[in-house]
Amino acid sequence: MFVTIAAVVALACAFAPPPASARTRLDARVDALSDRVLLTRDAAGLVDPGRQRRARAIADLRHGASIGWAIAQILAVWWLWRSGTGARVRDMVRRRTRSRVAQRAAFGAVLGAIAPIAAFPFALVSYRVGFNAGVTDQRLDVWILGYLMRVLLDAAIGALVVSVVLTLVENVRAWYLYVAAGLYGGALLAVALAPIVPLGTPHKTTPHAVTALATEVARAVGVPDRPVVVLATSRRGNAMSVRAAGIGPTSRAVVGDVALAHVTEPELRIALAHADAHVLTADPLRQTLFAVTLFVFGAALAVLLSDRVGFRRDDDALSRLALVATFLGLVLIVLYPIYTGYARNLETRADRIALAAVPDRAATVRAMVRLADDDLVPLCDRRSIRWYFDDRPALGGRIAAAAGTADPCPGGGPATANPPSSPSP
């Protein structure tokens, strides 16, 4: 395994960060494309070919690191149970405290921390790939500190979940209903509060011109009361971002300051329309409910599978949680493409609604070409990669759908000569 990790790190480090002048050169190249070229040329002929080769190589590295990241965590919790280490940790905690809540919390903390610790080498590879590609300029020490904070947070969440779930199992007959309700309620609360709670990426003052443009676009899409906020995404990376966030009254269009530095006004109009389309159809709510439903189903299936494995002499309900976590990881790996397929459908619908509300096909294509060049997004991932990993349709297919040109992605749908002029139901 260590040889594999070393090889991947070596490949990642082979990509040097782009010079500071790359941004200006790339933006100038995309700005120079005429509307006629944007709407008639194949998507592969619109993007920078050198950047595309690099984007595909980086995507391959990151997807490989993602696979290793997931498998490392599953193997870690499997080892915790199979080696008897989990039972020894349980016994050690029991010798130090008689509180059953403290015992469960300590074991949950170990269970929550061991997975991200095992996945650290693969997370480091993904970070180095992004850093060397220029997608982020976060220093290594800052990234490691952030990762350590995530490990501590996972440990705290593990302690809380194990304590609460096992207490419910002992005292409540229909404990699983309470657990499911807690998962749904917690997820919805987190998504609803995300755009208004001052955590994570800090907010910036929204320029008056952006507010005026956003108000105009929101009316055109059909969400006139939707606010817009600008985030200081440049503090964490160099990727462009315009997205929808929040649920119901907390719904927002969230614009990164990196995007404001790159895009033209027509492109920003299209990006805001896309975010508003997600607000119109309540996609953050839909995705949250869908993801939690898959997780609840996966957890139930993991418990069922773990019950088919016989108890060892050192086993009890606490130590076997590592076995349940192992099966949960395996089940979620199988269920993940169901989630990404659902997310891709929502993105496709948002593309259609945005183009109907702001029918500027040239600006739509220009924005996607800029995304491909500046953020090193491949036009087409491998078909198996798209099916499993991508939560958005292939960028080449989206360009083809907007311009009515040929889809450059193998297995993509046919080009649409006349893109829909009305939102899909």
HUQUIGI-V564925 format. One record per backbone hydrogen bond with DSSP energy under -0.5 kcal/mol. NH is the residue of the N-H (numbers start at 0). CO is the residue of the C=O. E is the energy in kcal/mol with one decimal. If there is no record, write none. Layout:
nh = <NH/NH>
co = <CO/CO>
e = <E/E>
//
This chain:
nh = <4/5/6/7/8/9/10/11/12/13/13/14/15/21/22/24/25/26/27/28/29/30/31/32/37/38/39/39/40/42/44/45/46/48/51/52/53/54/55/56/57/58/59/60/61/62/63/64/65/66/67/68/69/70/71/72/73/74/75/76/77/78/79/80/81/82/83/84/85/87/88/89/90/91/92/93/94/95/95/96/102/103/104/105/106/107/108/109/110/111/112/113/114/115/116/117/118/119/121/122/123/124/125/126/127/128/129/130/131/132/133/133/134/135/142/143/144/145/146/147/148/149/150/151/152/153/154/155/156/157/158/159/160/161/162/163/164/165/166/167/168/169/170/171/174/174/176/177/178/179/180/181/182/183/184/185/186/187/188/189/190/191/192/193/194/195/196/198/203/206/210/211/212/213/214/215/216/217/218/219/220/221/222/225/226/226/228/229/230/231/232/234/235/236/237/238/242/244/249/250/251/252/253/253/254/254/255/256/259/260/261/261/262/267/268/269/270/271/272/273/274/275/276/277/278/279/280/281/282/285/286/287/288/289/290/291/292/293/294/295/296/297/298/299/300/301/302/303/304/305/306/307/308/309/314/319/320/321/323/324/325/326/327/328/329/330/331/332/333/334/335/337/338/339/340/341/342/343/344/345/346/347/348/349/350/351/352/353/354/355/356/357/359/360/363/364/365/366/367/368/369/370/371/372/373/374/376/377/385/386/387/388/389/394/395/397/398/399/400/401/402/403/404/407/411/416/418>
co = <0/1/2/3/4/5/6/7/8/9/10/11/13/18/19/20/21/22/23/24/25/26/27/29/33/34/35/36/36/405/41/42/42/46/47/48/49/50/51/52/53/54/55/56/57/58/59/60/61/62/63/64/65/66/67/68/69/70/71/72/73/74/75/76/77/78/80/78/79/83/84/85/86/87/88/89/90/91/92/92/98/99/100/101/102/103/104/105/106/107/108/109/110/111/112/113/114/116/118/118/119/120/121/122/123/124/125/126/127/128/129/130/129/129/138/139/140/141/142/143/144/145/146/147/148/149/150/151/152/153/154/155/156/157/158/159/160/161/162/163/164/165/166/167/171/172/173/173/174/175/176/177/178/179/180/181/182/183/184/185/186/187/188/189/190/192/192/196/229/204/206/207/208/209/210/211/212/213/214/215/216/217/217/222/224/250/252/203/254/201/230/231/232/232/134/134/253/251/246/247/244/226/242/251/228/252/240/230/255/256/257/258/258/263/264/265/266/267/268/269/270/271/272/273/274/275/276/278/277/281/282/283/284/285/286/287/288/289/290/291/292/293/294/295/296/297/298/299/300/301/302/304/305/307/311/315/317/318/319/320/321/322/323/324/325/326/327/328/329/330/331/334/334/335/336/337/338/339/340/341/342/343/344/345/346/347/348/349/350/351/352/353/357/358/359/360/361/362/363/364/365/366/367/368/369/370/371/375/381/382/383/384/384/377/378/393/394/395/396/397/398/399/399/405/408/414/416>
e = <-2.6/-2.4/-2.1/-2.4/-2.6/-2.2/-2.1/-2.6/-2.5/-0.5/-1.0/-1.4/-0.8/-1.8/-0.7/-2.1/-2.8/-2.6/-2.3/-2.1/-2.3/-2.7/-1.6/-1.2/-2.4/-1.8/-0.8/-0.7/-2.4/-0.6/-1.7/-1.6/-1.0/-0.6/-2.0/-2.1/-1.9/-2.6/-2.4/-1.9/-2.5/-2.6/-2.2/-2.0/-2.6/-2.7/-2.2/-2.4/-2.2/-2.1/-2.2/-2.7/-2.1/-2.6/-2.7/-1.3/-1.9/-2.7/-1.9/-2.0/-2.1/-2.6/-2.0/-1.5/-3.3/-2.4/-1.1/-0.5/-3.1/-2.1/-2.7/-2.4/-2.5/-2.4/-2.3/-2.2/-1.7/-0.7/-1.0/-1.3/-2.2/-2.5/-2.6/-2.5/-2.2/-2.7/-2.2/-2.0/-2.6/-2.6/-2.0/-2.3/-0.8/-0.7/-1.7/-2.2/-1.7/-1.0/-0.6/-2.1/-2.7/-1.8/-2.0/-2.3/-2.8/-2.4/-2.1/-2.8/-2.9/-1.7/-0.6/-1.0/-1.9/-1.2/-2.4/-2.8/-2.1/-2.3/-2.6/-2.6/-2.1/-1.8/-2.2/-2.3/-2.3/-2.8/-2.3/-2.2/-2.7/-2.7/-2.4/-2.3/-3.0/-2.4/-1.9/-2.5/-2.9/-2.2/-1.6/-2.4/-2.5/-1.6/-1.5/-2.9/-0.8/-0.9/-1.0/-1.0/-2.3/-2.4/-2.4/-2.4/-2.2/-2.5/-2.9/-2.7/-2.3/-2.5/-2.3/-2.3/-2.3/-2.4/-2.2/-1.4/-0.5/-1.4/-2.6/-2.6/-3.0/-0.5/-2.2/-2.7/-2.3/-2.8/-2.2/-2.0/-2.5/-2.6/-1.8/-1.8/-2.2/-2.1/-2.7/-1.8/-0.6/-0.7/-2.4/-0.7/-2.5/-2.8/-1.8/-1.6/-1.7/-1.8/-4.7/-0.5/-2.5/-2.2/-2.0/-1.9/-3.0/-1.8/-3.4/-0.6/-2.8/-0.6/-3.2/-2.2/-1.6/-1.3/-0.9/-0.9/-2.6/-2.5/-2.4/-1.8/-2.6/-2.7/-2.0/-2.2/-2.1/-2.8/-2.0/-1.5/-1.7/-3.0/-1.8/-1.3/-2.7/-2.3/-3.2/-1.8/-2.6/-2.5/-2.7/-2.6/-2.2/-2.2/-2.2/-2.9/-2.5/-2.6/-2.9/-2.3/-2.3/-2.4/-2.3/-2.1/-2.4/-2.5/-1.7/-1.2/-1.4/-0.5/-1.6/-2.1/-1.5/-1.2/-2.1/-2.6/-1.7/-2.1/-2.5/-2.3/-2.0/-2.7/-2.6/-1.8/-1.4/-2.2/-1.9/-1.5/-1.2/-2.2/-2.1/-1.8/-2.5/-2.4/-1.6/-1.7/-2.1/-2.3/-2.1/-2.3/-2.3/-1.8/-2.4/-2.7/-2.2/-1.8/-2.2/-2.7/-2.9/-0.7/-1.9/-2.4/-2.7/-2.5/-1.7/-2.6/-2.5/-1.9/-2.2/-2.3/-3.0/-1.7/-0.9/-0.5/-2.9/-2.3/-1.6/-2.8/-1.1/-0.6/-2.6/-1.9/-2.4/-2.2/-2.3/-1.9/-2.6/-2.5/-0.8/-0.5/-2.3/-0.7/-0.5>
//
